[in-house]
Amino acid sequence: MSIEKVIDNKKVIVLLGAGGVGKTTCSIATAIRAAKLGKRVALISIDPARRLADALGLKFDTELKELKLDSSVSGCVYAMMIDQKQVFDQMIYRYSTSSKITKKILSHDLYKMISSKVSGSLEYMALAKLCDLVEDDNYDIVILDTPPDTNAICFLKKSHFLHVFHDNKVMTWLIKPFYIANRLGFSRFVKIGGKLINGLTTVTGIKSLALISEFAILMQSVIQGFNQAGKKIQKILNSFDSSFILVTNLNQTSYRSSRYLFNEIKTLGYNIDALYLNRCLPGKLIQSIFSNNYDDMILIGKIRDKVKEEEKLIEKMFKDLSQLNEKPLLKIRIDDQFENVNSLSALHNFSKKIL
């Protein structure tokens, strides 16, 4: 199997890896490689550090923006950064039952906080956007640049959580009393359930609880929408149409991180198709190191030992990870560029290294 076959047969490609292994660069290069195969590519980044835009020297907004590729490229790449507030707003417009409720939600103090400041919202919105793009006929393939290692796993786990959020017992407990209050009239509810209200006031403050519960009532249809989106995403990521590529470097720290990520991804039930071994010594350089005589044979001997250690680590890493996989794992060695890959022309050249 080659990377071309992975690209041809998949609708979603997710790239994961530890921080600093070149995952963002590999994500962009994979997108360009797909475009060279004639694919219409949507490339989205979930990395809050905005490394994708920095790598391209572009200021991405929250809409998909076409990259200016070489005229010889038959496909196209549209890239974007996820803006959690904007995608959250889109979800509200889509799933709320009326324009009146939409306005109430968007102006609600809790919504303003949750949609822009609460930790984890970015990942949820990325999942929602992924669902949209997969269903969009304008794109043949969606490529995801995820946050570093543990954050990426948290992101993937949220696809599981998203569709069970609607059934959360705590949310149900919170909504129910105030849903009744909404039906009866709040003052009548307080009169009927005075002791309950007094108790809740002592614990939380009735104003705070009322604010939360009012928001929960408004959000019921949106929560159901999240539930539907979560089920779709779960189905997409677990299907044959999705592929996961692990990006790693050739050092012991990256090796340990790769094993952890590999195990976590498999535990979640996802398909891993390829391993990108980034920043390897080029084959021609290795050949030169071992085939030529040098003046300083002591120094060159040490360099040769380091090269041998690297080659052993490559074989060990690939062997260990292959044993964890249920199917053949594609190993792709990517030569070290010995320079910053920070322009589209450099990325074009880099994409050729992904064989």
C-alpha positions as CSV (number, residue, x, y, z in Angstrom):
1,M,0.0,0.0,0.0
2,S,1.1,3.6,-0.7
3,I,0.0,7.0,0.6
4,E,-1.8,7.5,-2.8
5,K,-4.0,4.5,-2.0
6,V,-4.8,5.8,1.4
7,I,-5.7,9.2,-0.1
8,D,-7.8,7.6,-2.9
9,N,-9.8,5.4,-0.6
10,K,-10.5,7.7,2.3
11,K,-12.9,10.6,3.1
12,V,-11.2,11.7,6.3
13,I,-7.5,11.6,7.2
14,V,-6.5,12.5,10.8
15,L,-2.9,13.2,11.6
16,L,-1.7,12.8,15.2
17,G,1.6,13.1,17.0
18,A,3.5,14.6,19.8
19,G,4.4,18.3,19.9
20,G,7.4,19.2,17.7
21,V,7.4,16.2,15.4
22,G,6.4,18.1,12.3
23,K,2.7,17.1,12.4
24,T,1.4,20.4,11.0
25,T,3.9,20.4,8.2
26,C,3.0,16.8,7.4
27,S,-0.7,17.6,7.4
28,I,-0.3,20.4,4.9
29,A,2.1,18.3,2.7
30,T,-0.5,15.4,2.7
31,A,-3.2,17.9,1.7
32,I,-1.0,19.1,-1.2
33,R,-0.2,15.5,-2.2
34,A,-3.9,14.8,-2.3
35,A,-4.5,17.9,-4.5
36,K,-1.8,16.6,-6.9
37,L,-3.9,13.5,-7.2
38,G,-6.8,15.7,-8.3
39,K,-8.6,15.8,-5.0
40,R,-10.6,18.7,-3.7
41,V,-9.2,18.9,-0.1
42,A,-10.5,20.6,3.0
43,L,-7.7,21.1,5.5
44,I,-8.7,22.1,9.0
45,S,-6.6,22.7,12.1
46,I,-7.8,22.1,15.7
47,D,-4.5,23.4,17.1
48,P,-5.1,26.5,19.2
49,A,-1.5,27.5,18.7
50,R,-2.4,28.4,15.1
51,R,0.8,26.7,13.7
52,L,-1.0,25.8,10.5
53,A,-1.4,29.5,9.5
54,D,2.1,30.4,10.7
55,A,3.6,27.5,8.7
56,L,2.0,28.9,5.5
57,G,2.7,32.5,6.3
58,L,-1.0,33.3,6.0
59,K,-3.7,34.8,8.2
60,F,-6.5,32.3,8.1
61,D,-9.9,33.5,9.1
62,T,-12.7,31.1,10.2
63,E,-13.8,30.4,6.6
64,L,-12.1,27.9,4.2
65,K,-9.6,29.8,2.1
66,E,-8.0,28.4,-1.1
67,L,-4.3,27.9,-1.1
68,K,-2.5,29.2,-4.2
69,L,-0.9,26.0,-5.5
70,D,1.3,25.4,-8.5
71,S,-0.6,25.5,-11.8
72,S,0.4,21.9,-12.5
73,V,-1.7,20.7,-9.5
74,S,-5.1,19.5,-10.8
75,G,-6.8,19.5,-7.4
76,C,-7.2,22.2,-4.8
77,V,-6.7,22.8,-1.1
78,Y,-9.0,24.9,1.1
79,A,-7.6,25.5,4.6
80,M,-9.1,27.0,7.8
81,M,-8.6,27.5,11.5
82,I,-11.4,26.4,13.7
83,D,-13.1,29.4,15.5
84,Q,-15.2,27.8,18.3
85,K,-17.5,30.8,18.7
86,Q,-18.4,31.0,15.1
87,V,-19.0,27.3,14.7
88,F,-21.0,27.2,18.0
89,D,-23.2,30.1,16.6
90,Q,-23.8,28.1,13.5
91,M,-24.9,25.1,15.6
92,I,-27.4,27.3,17.5
93,Y,-28.9,28.6,14.2
94,R,-29.1,25.1,12.8
95,Y,-30.7,23.3,15.8
96,S,-32.7,25.8,17.8
97,T,-36.4,25.5,17.1
98,S,-37.2,29.2,16.5
99,S,-35.6,32.6,15.8
100,K,-36.8,33.8,19.2
101,I,-35.0,31.0,21.0
102,T,-31.9,31.5,18.8
103,K,-31.8,35.2,19.9
104,K,-32.3,34.3,23.6
105,I,-29.5,31.7,23.5
106,L,-27.0,34.0,21.6
107,S,-27.6,36.8,24.1
108,H,-27.5,34.6,27.2
109,D,-24.6,35.3,29.6
110,L,-23.9,31.6,30.0
111,Y,-23.8,31.0,26.2
112,K,-21.3,33.9,25.8
113,M,-19.0,32.3,28.3
114,I,-19.3,28.7,27.1
115,S,-19.0,29.5,23.4
116,S,-15.8,31.4,23.7
117,K,-14.0,30.6,27.0
118,V,-14.9,27.2,28.3
119,S,-12.0,24.6,27.9
120,G,-12.9,21.9,25.5
121,S,-15.4,23.9,23.4
122,L,-12.9,24.2,20.6
123,E,-12.7,20.4,20.2
124,Y,-16.5,20.0,20.2
125,M,-16.9,22.6,17.5
126,A,-14.1,21.0,15.5
127,L,-16.1,17.8,15.5
128,A,-19.2,19.6,14.4
129,K,-17.3,21.3,11.6
130,L,-15.8,17.9,10.5
131,C,-19.3,16.5,10.2
132,D,-20.3,19.4,8.0
133,L,-17.3,19.1,5.7
134,V,-17.6,15.3,5.3
135,E,-21.2,15.8,4.1
136,D,-20.2,18.7,1.8
137,D,-20.0,17.5,-1.8
138,N,-17.6,20.3,-2.7
139,Y,-14.8,18.3,-1.0
140,D,-13.4,14.8,-1.8
141,I,-11.4,14.5,1.4
142,V,-11.0,16.2,4.8
143,I,-7.6,16.4,6.5
144,L,-7.4,17.2,10.2
145,D,-4.3,18.7,11.9
146,T,-4.9,17.8,15.5
147,P,-3.4,19.2,18.8
148,P,-0.3,17.5,20.2
149,D,-0.6,13.9,21.7
150,T,-2.8,13.9,24.9
151,N,-4.9,16.8,23.6
152,A,-5.6,14.9,20.4
153,I,-6.8,11.9,22.4
154,C,-9.1,14.2,24.4
155,F,-10.4,15.6,21.1
156,L,-11.1,12.1,19.8
157,K,-12.8,11.0,23.0
158,K,-15.1,14.0,22.8
159,S,-16.7,12.3,19.7
160,H,-17.8,9.5,22.1
161,F,-19.0,12.0,24.7
162,L,-20.9,14.3,22.2
163,H,-23.6,11.8,21.5
164,V,-24.3,10.8,25.1
165,F,-24.4,14.4,26.4
166,H,-28.2,14.5,25.6
167,D,-28.8,11.6,28.1
168,N,-26.7,13.1,30.9
169,K,-28.7,12.5,34.2
170,V,-27.3,15.6,35.9
171,M,-28.5,17.7,33.0
172,T,-31.9,16.1,33.2
173,W,-32.1,16.6,37.0
174,L,-31.1,20.3,36.4
175,I,-33.6,20.9,33.7
176,K,-36.7,19.1,35.0
177,P,-37.6,21.4,38.0
178,F,-37.2,24.5,36.0
179,Y,-39.0,23.0,33.0
180,I,-42.0,22.4,35.3
181,A,-41.5,26.0,36.6
182,N,-41.6,27.2,33.0
183,R,-44.9,25.4,32.4
184,L,-46.6,26.4,35.7
185,G,-45.2,29.9,36.1
186,F,-42.1,30.4,38.2
187,S,-43.8,32.0,41.2
188,R,-46.4,29.2,41.5
189,F,-43.5,26.7,41.4
190,V,-41.7,28.4,44.2
191,K,-44.8,28.4,46.3
192,I,-45.3,24.7,45.7
193,G,-41.7,23.7,46.2
194,G,-40.6,26.2,48.8
195,K,-38.4,23.8,50.8
196,L,-36.7,22.5,47.7
197,I,-36.0,26.0,46.4
198,N,-34.7,27.1,49.8
199,G,-32.3,24.1,49.9
200,L,-31.0,24.8,46.4
201,T,-30.6,28.4,47.2
202,T,-28.4,27.5,50.1
203,V,-26.2,25.3,48.0
204,T,-26.0,27.2,44.8
205,G,-27.9,30.5,45.0
206,I,-31.3,30.4,43.3
207,K,-30.3,33.1,40.7
208,S,-27.3,31.1,39.5
209,L,-29.3,27.9,39.4
210,A,-32.2,29.6,37.6
211,L,-29.8,31.1,35.1
212,I,-28.2,27.7,34.4
213,S,-31.5,25.9,34.1
214,E,-33.1,28.5,32.0
215,F,-30.2,28.1,29.6
216,A,-30.5,24.3,29.7
217,I,-34.2,24.6,28.8
218,L,-33.4,26.9,25.8
219,M,-30.6,24.5,24.7
220,Q,-32.7,21.3,24.7
221,S,-33.1,21.2,20.9
222,V,-29.5,22.2,20.4
223,I,-28.3,19.4,22.7
224,Q,-30.4,17.0,20.7
225,G,-28.5,18.4,17.6
226,F,-25.2,17.7,19.3
227,N,-26.4,14.2,20.0
228,Q,-27.2,13.7,16.3
229,A,-23.8,15.2,15.2
230,G,-22.0,13.0,17.7
231,K,-23.5,9.9,16.3
232,K,-22.6,10.9,12.8
233,I,-19.0,11.7,13.8
234,Q,-18.7,8.4,15.7
235,K,-19.9,6.5,12.6
236,I,-17.5,8.4,10.3
237,L,-14.4,8.0,12.4
238,N,-15.0,4.3,13.0
239,S,-15.7,3.6,9.3
240,F,-13.4,2.5,6.5
241,D,-13.7,6.0,5.1
242,S,-11.5,7.4,7.8
243,S,-7.8,6.9,8.3
244,F,-5.4,7.8,11.1
245,I,-1.7,8.6,10.4
246,L,0.8,8.8,13.3
247,V,3.6,11.3,12.9
248,T,6.8,10.7,14.9
249,N,10.5,11.7,15.1
250,L,13.5,9.4,15.7
251,N,14.2,9.8,19.4
252,Q,13.2,7.8,22.5
253,T,10.7,10.5,23.7
254,S,8.8,10.5,20.4
255,Y,8.9,6.7,20.4
256,R,7.3,6.5,23.9
257,S,4.7,9.1,22.8
258,S,4.0,7.2,19.7
259,R,3.3,3.9,21.6
260,Y,1.0,5.8,23.9
261,L,-0.9,7.4,21.1
262,F,-1.1,4.2,19.1
263,N,-2.6,2.3,22.0
264,E,-5.1,5.0,22.8
265,I,-6.2,5.2,19.1
266,K,-6.7,1.5,18.9
267,T,-8.6,1.5,22.2
268,L,-11.0,4.0,20.7
269,G,-11.5,1.6,17.8
270,Y,-10.0,3.7,15.0
271,N,-8.1,2.5,11.9
272,I,-4.4,3.3,11.7
273,D,-3.0,3.1,8.2
274,A,0.3,4.8,8.2
275,L,3.3,5.9,10.2
276,Y,5.2,9.0,9.1
277,L,8.8,8.7,10.3
278,N,9.8,12.4,10.0
279,R,13.2,14.0,9.8
280,C,15.1,10.8,8.8
281,L,18.6,11.1,7.4
282,P,18.4,11.0,3.5
283,G,19.4,7.8,1.9
284,K,22.1,9.4,-0.2
285,L,23.7,11.0,2.8
286,I,23.7,7.6,4.7
287,Q,25.3,5.9,1.6
288,S,27.9,8.6,1.5
289,I,28.7,8.3,5.2
290,F,29.4,4.5,4.8
291,S,30.9,4.4,1.4
292,N,33.6,7.1,1.5
293,N,36.9,7.4,3.3
294,Y,37.4,10.5,5.4
295,D,40.4,12.2,7.0
296,D,38.9,12.1,10.5
297,M,37.9,8.5,10.8
298,I,37.3,8.8,14.5
299,L,34.7,11.5,14.0
300,I,33.1,9.7,11.0
301,G,33.1,6.5,13.1
302,K,31.0,8.2,15.8
303,I,28.6,9.6,13.1
304,R,28.2,6.1,11.6
305,D,27.4,4.7,15.1
306,K,24.7,7.4,15.5
307,V,23.3,6.5,12.0
308,K,23.2,2.8,13.0
309,E,21.3,3.7,16.2
310,E,18.8,5.7,14.2
311,E,18.2,2.8,11.8
312,K,17.8,0.4,14.7
313,L,15.2,2.7,16.3
314,I,13.3,3.0,13.0
315,E,13.1,-0.8,12.8
316,K,12.2,-1.2,16.5
317,M,9.5,1.5,16.3
318,F,8.0,0.1,13.1
319,K,8.1,-3.5,14.4
320,D,6.5,-2.6,17.8
321,L,3.8,-0.5,16.3
322,S,3.0,-3.0,13.5
323,Q,2.5,-5.7,16.2
324,L,-0.1,-3.5,17.9
325,N,-1.9,-3.0,14.6
326,E,-4.5,-5.5,13.3
327,K,-3.5,-4.9,9.6
328,P,-0.3,-4.0,7.7
329,L,1.0,-0.6,8.6
330,L,2.4,1.6,5.9
331,K,5.9,3.0,6.9
332,I,6.8,6.3,5.3
333,R,10.3,7.7,5.8
334,I,10.4,11.4,5.3
335,D,13.9,12.9,4.8
336,D,15.0,15.7,7.0
337,Q,14.9,19.0,5.0
338,F,17.6,20.6,7.0
339,E,15.7,23.9,6.7
340,N,12.4,25.5,7.8
341,V,9.5,24.4,5.7
342,N,7.6,27.7,6.0
343,S,6.3,28.6,2.5
344,L,4.0,27.0,-0.1
345,S,6.9,26.3,-2.5
346,A,8.9,24.6,0.3
347,L,5.7,22.6,1.2
348,H,5.4,21.5,-2.5
349,N,8.9,20.1,-2.4
350,F,8.2,18.5,1.0
351,S,5.1,16.8,-0.2
352,K,7.2,14.9,-2.8
353,K,9.0,13.2,0.1
354,I,5.8,11.5,1.3
355,L,6.1,8.3,-0.8
